Amino acid sequence: MGLTKWAYTLSESLLSEPLPRRWEHSLGVAKRARSLSPILGEDAELLEAAAVLHDIGYSPAIAVTGFHPLDGARFLRDQEGADERVVRLVAHHSCALLEAEERGLRQELEGEFDLERPDLVDALLYCDMTTTPDGTQTTSAERLDEIVQRYGSETIVGRFIQRAAPEIHAASKRVADRMAEVSGNGQPM
């Protein structure tokens, strides 16, 4: 079974029934990842696999710490023997180190999982932060507003996402600029 087929099957088995909206989001993030293939080259399949798996740590079947990047990455590494690059992308998706800091888990996350290449970290962040909870496209600004509204500005997630906002917007711009460059029109896609 190929990497992406395996990733979709695993993600669906963990998310579709207990968390159907999270599953829809994950499918939308994976679709967004596929759209970036012109700038990803040989890493396109890797990013799509990480995209569909990025939120599996929310699954009640594998959640341990309550911090989904860490729980998902540990499960992929320890139970699935997944590709280490996919594991690293899941562990560090969407500025996870900042949220880990809010939760007192930064040392665990940093100690267990190295960072993946910055351009791939940016690409997954872009895909996640330009996809709504229902799997449709949005802007990073609208997505951040939605997260703060959903969780509240004074919660762990609310505080983290506000701290991460400058990097989320910067990464989104870097990816959009790269896509515009390859499209040849100089305008973000």
N, CA, C and O of each residue as an XYZ file, in Angstrom:
756
protein
N       0.848     -1.179      0.000
C       0.000      0.000      0.000
C       0.894      1.243      0.000
O       1.854      1.320      0.766
N       0.580      2.200     -0.848
C       1.365      3.422     -0.930
C       1.181      4.309      0.294
O       0.247      4.126      1.074
N       2.081      5.269      0.449
C       2.078      6.149      1.614
C       0.759      6.902      1.764
O       0.182      6.911      2.851
N       0.273      7.529      0.705
C      -0.950      8.322      0.857
C      -2.165      7.429      1.097
O      -3.024      7.772      1.909
N      -2.252      6.311      0.417
C      -3.396      5.419      0.638
C      -3.416      4.941      2.088
O      -4.467      4.935      2.728
N      -2.260      4.544      2.601
C      -2.144      4.129      3.999
C      -2.576      5.264      4.926
O      -3.320      5.040      5.881
N      -2.109      6.479      4.646
C      -2.406      7.629      5.500
C      -3.907      7.933      5.528
O      -4.473      8.180      6.593
N      -4.548      7.914      4.359
C      -5.998      8.163      4.308
C      -6.762      7.089      5.076
O      -7.682      7.396      5.835
N      -6.381      5.840      4.878
C      -7.064      4.737      5.548
C      -6.935      4.853      7.064
O      -7.916      4.691      7.789
N      -5.733      5.130      7.537
C      -5.498      5.255      8.977
C      -6.255      6.450      9.544
O      -6.936      6.329     10.562
N      -6.139      7.588      8.898
C      -6.821      8.783      9.392
C      -8.331      8.576      9.441
O      -8.982      8.931     10.424
N      -8.878      8.006      8.386
C     -10.321      7.748      8.364
C     -10.726      6.828      9.511
O     -11.746      7.059     10.161
N      -9.934      5.788      9.763
C     -10.275      4.834     10.823
C     -10.256      5.485     12.208
O     -10.974      5.045     13.106
N      -9.451      6.514     12.386
C      -9.334      7.172     13.689
C     -10.259      8.369     13.867
O     -10.624      8.710     14.992
N     -10.640      9.008     12.763
C     -11.384     10.267     12.873
C     -12.818     10.240     12.354
O     -13.673     10.929     12.910
N     -13.108      9.476     11.317
C     -14.389      9.638     10.619
C     -15.612      9.410     11.501
O     -16.577     10.167     11.405
N     -15.601      8.402     12.349
C     -16.772      8.153     13.191
C     -16.794      8.982     14.461
O     -17.808      9.620     14.745
N     -15.706      9.002     15.246
C     -15.805      9.767     16.494
C     -15.768     11.288     16.272
O     -16.330     12.040     17.067
N     -15.114     11.738     15.204
C     -14.911     13.174     14.973
C     -15.107     13.509     13.493
O     -14.145     13.863     12.812
N     -16.332     13.403     12.987
C     -16.554     13.594     11.546
C     -16.144     14.974     11.031
O     -15.661     15.090      9.905
N     -16.328     16.004     11.827
C     -15.919     17.340     11.370
C     -14.399     17.428     11.275
O     -13.878     18.040     10.342
N     -13.691     16.841     12.204
C     -12.218     16.817     12.170
C     -11.756     16.026     10.947
O     -10.756     16.382     10.324
N     -12.471     14.961     10.601
C     -12.150     14.173      9.412
C     -12.331     15.032      8.170
O     -11.480     15.004      7.281
N     -13.414     15.793      8.085
C     -13.644     16.682      6.935
C     -12.530     17.725      6.831
O     -12.044     18.020      5.739
N     -12.136     18.274      7.967
C     -11.023     19.233      7.974
C      -9.759     18.570      7.436
O      -9.063     19.146      6.601
N      -9.464     17.368      7.911
C      -8.256     16.664      7.478
C      -8.282     16.384      5.975
O      -7.256     16.498      5.304
N      -9.438     16.024      5.452
C      -9.561     15.826      4.002
C      -9.319     17.137      3.253
O      -8.665     17.144      2.210
N      -9.840     18.234      3.776
C      -9.623     19.541      3.152
C      -8.160     19.957      3.177
O      -7.654     20.524      2.208
N      -7.481     19.675      4.285
C      -6.059     19.996      4.402
C      -5.259     19.161      3.401
O      -4.326     19.667      2.778
N      -5.618     17.896      3.244
C      -4.940     17.038      2.269
C      -5.184     17.519      0.838
O      -4.274     17.496      0.010
N      -6.396     17.949      0.553
C      -6.704     18.491     -0.777
C      -5.859     19.736     -1.040
O      -5.341     19.922     -2.141
N      -5.727     20.573     -0.037
C      -4.898     21.778     -0.153
C      -3.446     21.373     -0.402
O      -2.756     21.994     -1.210
N      -2.985     20.335      0.289
C      -1.610     19.850      0.100
C      -1.398     19.390     -1.343
O      -0.362     19.685     -1.939
N      -2.363     18.676     -1.905
C      -2.252     18.245     -3.307
C      -2.103     19.448     -4.237
O      -1.390     19.374     -5.238
N      -2.764     20.539     -3.915
C      -2.692     21.730     -4.775
C      -1.305     22.357     -4.787
O      -0.987     23.152     -5.671
N      -0.480     22.001     -3.807
C       0.876     22.559     -3.719
C       1.913     21.724     -4.455
O       3.103     22.034     -4.400
N       1.485     20.675     -5.141
C       2.446     19.788     -5.806
C       3.423     20.522     -6.726
O       4.565     20.079     -6.844
N       3.034     21.631     -7.392
C       4.016     22.320     -8.242
C       5.254     22.839     -7.492
O       6.311     23.014     -8.098
N       5.130     23.084     -6.193
C       6.299     23.577     -5.448
C       6.923     22.502     -4.558
O       7.944     22.744     -3.916
N       6.314     21.320     -4.519
C       6.805     20.279     -3.620
C       7.656     19.218     -4.300
O       8.467     18.560     -3.649
N       7.479     19.050     -5.591
C       8.264     18.042     -6.299
C       8.095     16.671     -5.692
O       6.972     16.214     -5.475
N       9.209     16.011     -5.417
C       9.174     14.640     -4.910
C       8.600     14.530     -3.491
O       8.342     13.423     -3.019
N       8.398     15.657     -2.811
C       7.826     15.628     -1.463
C       6.312     15.809     -1.448
O       5.721     15.924     -0.375
N       5.678     15.837     -2.608
C       4.229     16.057     -2.680
C       3.456     14.955     -1.944
O       2.534     15.249     -1.183
N       3.820     13.713     -2.165
C       3.121     12.608     -1.506
C       3.347     12.651      0.003
O       2.419     12.414      0.777
N       4.555     12.949      0.416
C       4.883     13.060      1.835
C       4.009     14.106      2.511
O       3.449     13.855      3.578
N       3.889     15.284      1.890
C       3.091     16.346      2.500
C       1.618     15.962      2.536
O       0.945     16.226      3.532
N       1.107     15.355      1.491
C      -0.301     14.952      1.491
C      -0.572     13.940      2.604
O      -1.596     14.021      3.282
N       0.332     13.002      2.790
C       0.167     12.014      3.871
C       0.164     12.702      5.229
O      -0.689     12.415      6.069
N       1.112     13.607      5.450
C       1.161     14.330      6.721
C      -0.092     15.183      6.906
O      -0.601     15.310      8.019
N      -0.582     15.760      5.827
C      -1.767     16.619      5.902
C      -2.998     15.839      6.354
O      -3.739     16.301      7.222
N      -3.217     14.670      5.777
C      -4.411     13.910      6.159
C      -4.268     13.314      7.560
O      -5.267     12.997      8.205
N      -3.033     13.164      8.028
C      -2.775     12.602      9.364
C      -2.571     13.652     10.458
O      -2.519     13.300     11.637
N      -2.456     14.914     10.100
C      -1.987     15.918     11.063
C      -2.822     16.003     12.336
O      -2.282     16.350     13.386
N      -4.114     15.701     12.285
C      -4.975     15.837     13.462
C      -5.405     14.508     14.084
O      -6.342     14.492     14.882
N      -4.758     13.402     13.748
C      -5.192     12.121     14.315
C      -5.034     12.078     15.831
O      -5.696     11.278     16.492
N      -4.182     12.909     16.385
C      -4.000     12.945     17.837
C      -5.235     13.370     18.606
O      -5.291     13.214     19.826
N      -6.229     13.907     17.903
C      -7.512     14.221     18.547
C      -8.360     12.976     18.772
O      -9.284     12.998     19.585
N      -8.059     11.895     18.065
C      -8.873     10.689     18.160
C      -8.905     10.170     19.598
O      -7.858     10.000     20.224
N     -10.105      9.919     20.118
C     -10.191      9.356     21.474
C      -9.447      8.025     21.618
O      -9.046      7.650     22.720
N      -9.268      7.321     20.513
C      -8.585      6.031     20.559
C      -7.089      6.157     20.860
O      -6.474      5.203     21.337
N      -6.507      7.313     20.587
C      -5.058      7.447     20.789
C      -4.661      8.642     21.647
O      -3.490      8.764     22.007
N      -5.592      9.523     21.987
C      -5.264     10.710     22.795
C      -4.779     10.282     24.175
O      -5.435      9.496     24.860
N      -3.628     10.804     24.572
C      -3.060     10.491     25.879
C      -2.825     11.774     26.665
O      -3.336     11.925     27.775
N      -2.053     12.699     26.096
C      -1.703     13.939     26.796
C      -2.756     15.022     26.616
O      -2.818     15.963     27.407
N      -3.589     14.898     25.578
C      -4.531     15.961     25.253
C      -3.926     16.999     24.332
O      -4.597     17.967     23.972
N      -2.679     16.822     23.944
C      -2.005     17.709     22.996
C      -1.854     16.928     21.703
O      -0.972     16.077     21.586
N      -2.706     17.214     20.736
C      -2.843     16.354     19.563
C      -1.598     16.202     18.701
O      -1.395     15.113     18.165
N      -0.737     17.224     18.525
C       0.468     16.967     17.718
C       1.379     15.897     18.356
O       1.921     15.037     17.663
N       1.530     15.970     19.669
C       2.379     15.013     20.374
C       1.749     13.619     20.386
O       2.423     12.624     20.122
N       0.456     13.557     20.694
C      -0.220     12.259     20.723
C      -0.226     11.602     19.344
O       0.021     10.402     19.224
N      -0.505     12.384     18.313
C      -0.523     11.840     16.954
C       0.844     11.350     16.508
O       0.967     10.265     15.939
N       1.877     12.157     16.769
C       3.235     11.784     16.360
C       3.723     10.546     17.109
O       4.343      9.661     16.520
N       3.441     10.491     18.404
C       3.850      9.307     19.171
C       3.156      8.053     18.646
O       3.790      7.007     18.510
N       1.878      8.148     18.354
C       1.150      7.002     17.824
C       1.740      6.565     16.487
O       1.972      5.376     16.267
N       1.980      7.515     15.603
C       2.545      7.185     14.289
C       3.915      6.528     14.423
O       4.215      5.563     13.719
N       4.735      7.041     15.315
C       6.076      6.486     15.517
C       6.025      5.134     16.217
O       6.626      4.167     15.751
N       5.308      5.066     17.336
C       5.372      3.892     18.204
C       4.450      2.751     17.789
O       4.808      1.584     17.942
N       3.287      3.066     17.275
C       2.314      2.030     16.931
C       2.307      1.680     15.445
O       2.037      0.539     15.069
N       2.606      2.668     14.606
C       2.502      2.462     13.166
C       3.853      2.339     12.459
O       3.909      1.904     11.309
N       4.935      2.716     13.132
C       6.249      2.696     12.483
C       6.270      3.543     11.230
O       6.878      3.171     10.226
N       5.604      4.687     11.291
C       5.436      5.558     10.122
C       6.750      6.204      9.696
O       7.701      6.302     10.472
N       6.773      6.635      8.462
C       7.895      7.385      7.905
C       8.257      8.516      8.862
O       7.389      9.292      9.262
N       9.529      8.614      9.228
C       9.926      9.603     10.237
C       9.667     11.043      9.808
O       9.447     11.905     10.659
N       9.687     11.317      8.518
C       9.420     12.682      8.053
C       7.939     13.033      8.239
O       7.609     14.162      8.602
N       7.061     12.081      7.996
C       5.632     12.294      8.255
C       5.424     12.536      9.749
O       4.693     13.445     10.143
N       6.067     11.723     10.565
C       5.951     11.860     12.023
C       6.406     13.250     12.458
O       5.731     13.897     13.259
N       7.537     13.712     11.943
C       8.048     15.038     12.316
C       7.091     16.138     11.897
O       6.872     17.087     12.650
N       6.522     16.025     10.714
C       5.567     17.043     10.255
C       4.322     17.062     11.136
O       3.838     18.137     11.490
N       3.802     15.906     11.491
C       2.642     15.842     12.383
C       2.994     16.438     13.745
O       2.218     17.209     14.309
N       4.149     16.082     14.264
C       4.566     16.567     15.587
C       4.671     18.087     15.644
O       4.331     18.701     16.656
N       5.131     18.678     14.580
C       5.426     20.116     14.599
C       4.480     20.943     13.749
O       4.799     22.085     13.416
N       3.323     20.400     13.388
C       2.459     21.161     12.496
C       1.891     22.411     13.160
O       1.551     22.424     14.343
N       1.806     23.448     12.354
C       1.125     24.699     12.722
C       1.605     25.303     14.045
O       0.815     25.577     14.949
N       2.916     25.499     14.128
C       3.540     26.162     15.291
C       3.307     25.402     16.594
O       3.104     26.010     17.645
N       3.337     24.087     16.525
C       3.051     23.252     17.694
C       3.970     23.541     18.872
O       3.556     23.382     20.021
N       5.207     23.963     18.617
C       6.108     24.253     19.739
C       5.552     25.351     20.639
O       5.723     25.299     21.857
N       4.892     26.337     20.055
C       4.314     27.415     20.868
C       3.159     26.900     21.725
O       3.029     27.272     22.892
N       2.327     26.048     21.143
C       1.239     25.481     21.950
C       1.799     24.529     23.003
O       1.305     24.493     24.130
N       2.820     23.763     22.649
C       3.449     22.862     23.619
C       3.985     23.660     24.811
O       3.896     23.217     25.956
N       4.533     24.819     24.533
C       5.034     25.688     25.599
C       3.896     26.085     26.535
O       4.049     26.037     27.755
N       2.755     26.478     25.970
C       1.581     26.849     26.774
C       1.129     25.690     27.658
O       0.612     25.903     28.754
N       1.325     24.471     27.178
C       0.860     23.280     27.886
C       1.940     22.653     28.782
O       1.688     21.647     29.445
N       3.133     23.246     28.800
C       4.218     22.670     29.590
C       4.800     21.406     28.969
O       5.362     20.567     29.674
N       4.666     21.267     27.645
C       5.134     20.059     26.947
C       6.215     20.346     25.905
O       6.556     19.468     25.113
N       6.749     21.549     25.898
C       7.720     21.909     24.861
C       8.951     21.006     24.903
O       9.412     20.539     23.861
N       9.486     20.757     26.098
C      10.691     19.916     26.194
C      10.430     18.508     25.664
O      11.293     17.922     25.010
N       9.253     17.967     25.939
C       8.923     16.638     25.425
C       8.868     16.644     23.901
O       9.451     15.777     23.250
N       8.163     17.627     23.336
C       8.024     17.691     21.888
C       9.385     17.882     21.220
O       9.723     17.168     20.276
N      10.159     18.842     21.709
C      11.491     19.094     21.126
C      12.436     17.916     21.326
O      13.230     17.591     20.443
N      12.349     17.283     22.486
C      13.246     16.181     22.797
C      12.977     14.918     21.990
O      13.891     14.144     21.706
N      11.731     14.721     21.628
C      11.356     13.496     20.916
C      11.344     13.624     19.404
O      11.571     12.642     18.697
N      11.080     14.835     18.896
C      10.860     14.989     17.458
C      11.634     16.173     16.896
O      11.435     17.316     17.307
N      12.513     15.879     15.956
C      13.243     16.932     15.255
C      12.292     17.662     14.318
O      11.238     17.145     13.951
N      12.683     18.871     13.940
C      11.923     19.621     12.947
C      12.208     19.080     11.552
O      13.305     18.600     11.267
N      11.223     19.166     10.708
C      11.370     18.806      9.299
C      11.870     20.049      8.558
O      11.964     21.124      9.150
N      12.184     19.912      7.297
C      12.649     21.036      6.478
C      11.670     22.203      6.559
O      10.459     21.997      6.483
N      12.181     23.428      6.713
C      11.305     24.600      6.873
C      10.275     24.791      5.759
O       9.150     25.205      6.039
N      10.624     24.503      4.519
C       9.645     24.707      3.445
C       8.470     23.739      3.563
O       7.346     24.080      3.193
N       8.720     22.539      4.073
C       7.626     21.586      4.269
C       6.801     21.932      5.504
O       5.582     21.758      5.511
N       7.462     22.420      6.542
C       6.742     22.898      7.728
C       5.816     24.047      7.324
O       4.652     24.082      7.720
N       6.338     24.979      6.538
C       5.514     26.082      6.023
C       4.334     25.566      5.217
O       3.210     26.039      5.382
N       4.585     24.603      4.349
C       3.529     24.094      3.469
C       2.401     23.452      4.273
O       1.230     23.689      3.977
N       2.726     22.646      5.281
C       1.679     22.026      6.087
C       0.937     23.073      6.908
O      -0.285     23.007      7.041
N       1.661     24.027      7.452
C       1.028     25.123      8.193
C       0.034     25.857      7.288
O      -1.102     26.118      7.684
N       0.471     26.182      6.081
C      -0.388     26.858      5.111
C      -1.652     26.037      4.841
O      -2.760     26.572      4.850
N      -1.481     24.759      4.605
C      -2.639     23.911      4.302
C      -3.623     23.872      5.466
O      -4.832     23.978      5.259
N      -3.120     23.723      6.680
C      -3.955     23.654      7.873
C      -4.638     24.994      8.149
O      -5.827     25.043      8.463
N      -3.886     26.057      8.031
C      -4.403     27.371      8.423
C      -5.119     28.117      7.298
O      -5.465     29.288      7.451
N      -5.339     27.447      6.181
C      -6.188     28.018      5.124
C      -7.322     27.051      4.785
O      -7.881     27.082      3.688
N      -7.647     26.192      5.755
C      -8.734     25.225      5.617
C      -9.641     25.327      6.840
O      -9.166     25.287      7.975
N     -10.940     25.457      6.607
C     -11.900     25.582      7.698
C     -12.091     24.249      8.411
O     -11.640     23.212      7.924
N     -12.756     24.272      9.560
C     -13.069     23.013     10.239
C     -13.921     22.069      9.390
O     -13.913     20.858      9.613
N     -14.653     22.616      8.422
C     -15.484     21.791      7.548
C     -14.781     21.379      6.261
O     -15.382     20.720      5.413
N     -13.508     21.764      6.105
C     -12.721     21.320      4.961
C     -12.718     22.231      3.752
O     -12.194     21.851      2.705
N     -13.283     23.417      3.863
C     -13.276     24.346      2.734
C     -12.118     25.337      2.872
O     -11.551     25.512      3.951
N     -11.787     25.972      1.761
C     -10.691     26.941      1.758
C     -11.096     28.224      2.457
O     -12.264     28.613      2.451
N     -10.117     28.870      3.056
C     -10.302     30.157      3.716
C      -8.966     30.884      3.698
O      -7.997     30.386      3.124
N      -8.907     32.036      4.310
C      -7.635     32.747      4.455
C      -7.072     32.464      5.843
O      -7.798     32.032      6.738
N      -5.789     32.706      6.013
C      -5.202     32.487      7.339
C      -5.823     33.440      8.360
O      -6.017     33.055      9.513
N      -6.136     34.657      7.969
C      -6.751     35.617      8.899
C      -8.127     35.134      9.359
O      -8.445     35.180     10.547
N      -8.936     34.673      8.408
C     -10.269     34.163      8.774
C     -10.163     32.917      9.643
O     -10.948     32.741     10.575
N      -9.207     32.060      9.346
C      -9.028     30.829     10.127
C      -8.614     31.142     11.557
O      -9.130     30.544     12.501
N      -7.686     32.078     11.718
C      -7.253     32.436     13.067
C      -8.401     33.056     13.854
O      -8.581     32.750     15.033
N      -9.171     33.914     13.218
C     -10.341     34.503     13.883
C     -11.313     33.414     14.326
O     -11.841     33.456     15.438
N     -11.544     32.444     13.452
C     -12.458     31.346     13.772
C     -11.952     30.548     14.971
O     -12.742     30.183     15.842
N     -10.658     30.275     15.031
C     -10.085     29.507     16.143
C     -10.247     30.267     17.460
O     -10.646     29.686     18.470
N      -9.939     31.554     17.450
C     -10.073     32.354     18.672
C     -11.537     32.399     19.114
O     -11.834     32.281     20.303
N     -12.444     32.570     18.157
C     -13.875     32.583     18.493
C     -14.326     31.239     19.080
O     -15.073     31.200     20.058
N     -13.874     30.165     18.485
C     -14.306     28.831     18.918
C     -13.775     28.476     20.303
O     -14.504     27.922     21.126
N     -12.507     28.792     20.562
C     -11.887     28.386     21.820
C     -11.923     29.460     22.900
O     -11.907     29.150     24.091
N     -11.970     30.726     22.481
C     -11.883     31.833     23.432
C     -10.460     32.347     23.517
O      -9.508     31.568     23.482
N     -10.315     33.653     23.629
C      -8.981     34.270     23.575
C      -8.112     33.972     24.792
O      -6.889     34.085     24.708
N      -8.704     33.598     25.907
C      -7.924     33.363     27.129
C      -7.672     31.885     27.420
O      -7.127     31.547     28.471
N      -8.061     31.004     26.505
C      -7.787     29.575     26.676
C      -6.363     29.285     26.193
O      -5.715     30.141     25.590
N      -5.893     28.086     26.462
C      -4.563     27.687     25.980
C      -4.490     27.839     24.465
O      -3.539     28.426     23.949
N      -5.473     27.323     23.754
C      -5.462     27.395     22.293
C      -5.585     28.846     21.833
O      -4.894     29.260     20.902
N      -6.448     29.614     22.470
C      -6.610     31.018     22.103
C      -5.326     31.821     22.293
O      -4.940     32.603     21.424
N      -4.673     31.625     23.425
C      -3.408     32.340     23.671
C      -2.336     31.917     22.675
O      -1.627     32.751     22.111
N      -2.229     30.598     22.466
C      -1.220     30.085     21.541
C      -1.427     30.629     20.135
O      -0.477     31.101     19.510
N      -2.647     30.571     19.633
C      -2.882     30.959     18.237
C      -2.627     32.444     18.034
O      -2.182     32.856     16.963
N      -2.902     33.244     19.043
C      -2.610     34.675     18.939
C      -1.097     34.922     18.928
O      -0.618     35.787     18.196
N      -0.357     34.180     19.722
C       1.107     34.276     19.703
C       1.682     33.804     18.372
O       2.656     34.365     17.870
N       1.067     32.763     17.807
C       1.563     32.165     16.568
C       1.152     32.944     15.326
O       1.712     32.715     14.254
N       0.201     33.848     15.437
C      -0.367     34.544     14.273
C       0.683     35.142     13.339
O       0.589     34.930     12.130
N       1.680     35.878     13.838
C       2.658     36.439     12.895
C       3.370     35.371     12.056
O       3.570     35.563     10.856
N       3.749     34.258     12.670
C       4.429     33.196     11.925
C       3.465     32.489     10.978
O       3.854     32.114      9.872
N       2.232     32.305     11.389
C       1.234     31.666     10.522
C       1.021     32.510      9.268
O       1.005     31.983      8.156
N       0.858     33.818      9.450
C       0.664     34.694      8.286
C       1.916     34.729      7.406
O       1.817     34.714      6.179
N       3.095     34.775      8.039
C       4.346     34.821      7.273
C       4.540     33.530      6.468
O       4.910     33.582      5.295
N       4.294     32.383      7.089
C       4.440     31.103      6.379
C       3.436     31.011      5.239
O       3.770     30.557      4.145
N       2.216     31.439      5.495
C       1.194     31.414      4.441
C       1.612     32.269      3.260
O       1.418     31.884      2.107
N       2.185     33.423      3.545
C       2.652     34.301      2.473
C       3.817     33.677      1.710
O       3.881     33.767      0.484
N       4.736     33.044      2.436
C       5.871     32.396      1.760
C       5.386     31.315      0.794
O       5.882     31.214     -0.328
N       4.430     30.521      1.225
C       3.912     29.453      0.361
C       3.157     30.046     -0.826
O       3.361     29.624     -1.964
N       2.295     31.013     -0.568
C       1.542     31.652     -1.658
C       2.490     32.303     -2.663
O       2.255     32.241     -3.870
N       3.553     32.924     -2.174
C       4.541     33.545     -3.069
C       5.244     32.493     -3.922
O       5.471     32.710     -5.113
N       5.590     31.359     -3.322
C       6.232     30.284     -4.088
C       5.297     29.751     -5.159
O       5.727     29.473     -6.279
N       4.024     29.607     -4.826
C       3.050     29.138     -5.811
C       2.889     30.161     -6.933
O       2.788     29.786     -8.101
N       2.864     31.436     -6.592
C       2.738     32.482     -7.608
C       3.946     32.469     -8.543
O       3.817     32.681     -9.749
N       5.111     32.219     -7.969
C       6.341     32.159     -8.758
C       6.271     31.045     -9.809
O       6.623     31.256    -10.970
N       5.821     29.875     -9.396
C       5.770     28.762    -10.361
C       4.618     28.890    -11.339
O       4.657     28.320    -12.430
N       3.584     29.642    -10.950
C       2.460     29.821    -11.884
C       2.827     30.819    -12.983
O       2.176     30.882    -14.025
N       3.897     31.606    -12.726
C       4.391     32.529    -13.741
C       3.665     33.843    -13.827
O       4.030     34.697    -14.636
N       2.619     34.035    -12.994
C       1.896     35.303    -13.098
C       2.196     36.269    -11.961
O       1.701     37.397    -11.948
N       3.000     35.827    -11.017
C       3.380     36.709     -9.920
C       2.278     36.973     -8.923
O       2.498     37.692     -7.948
N       1.091     36.413     -9.133
C      -0.025     36.600     -8.225
C      -0.242     35.304     -7.441
O      -0.179     34.218     -8.017
N      -0.498     35.406     -6.118
C      -0.762     34.191     -5.349
C      -1.960     33.434     -5.907
O      -2.933     34.023     -6.376
N      -1.856     32.109     -5.842
C      -2.939     31.254     -6.354
C      -4.010     31.087     -5.292
O      -5.008     30.403     -5.523
